[in-house]
């Protein structure tokens, strides 16, 4: 079994980097699974009007509050067929 790791360098934290228009549905679902309805509602609105700079900070703060590893597990659940599901940009 071979494992490969891809490292990406970003200008901001992971949570801010993935807070994109294409990812808000995934992030909203993760927030609801964690029991964070306020940020989930913000993400639902962003799905309609688009993402702004403040939303990335809110997602980061939510990840810190619930634990960044736990947030990542809810955001990118394992799949038997495809491994981690993430959207690239």
Buried (B, 14 or more C-beta within 10 A) or exposed (E): EEEEEEEEEEEEBBBBBBBBEEBBEBBBBBBBBBEBEEBBEBBBEBBEEEBEEEBBBBBBEBBEEBEBEEBBBBBBEEEEEEEEEEEEE
